[in-house]
């Protein structure tokens, strides 16, 4: 995937939709706290990927101010949950598909 502002916006929208879905699941399961939902680890992994994408997008060139603000907000959110990401010797965004499948035991 070529690094572009449009792709970053799609990823950020996906993250927001995923948070809404996660919230709905937590309500449906009896009002459990989102901090106790097992899917929070996956959400943290996705956020890690999006934050890294934003970092690389920023390093690659000029980013509009509104997108730069979103990157900053997502970075702050990630800083709060980075202890939840899946531990690996290599970050997920640097893995090949084969490495990812091996780690996930697919």
Secondary structure, DSSP 8 states (H G I E B T S, - for coil): ----HHHHHHHHHHHHHHHHHHHHHHHHTTS--GGG-TTHHHHHHHHHHHHHHHHHHHHHS---HHHHHHHHHHHHHHHHHGGGS---SS-GGG--HHHHHHHHT-
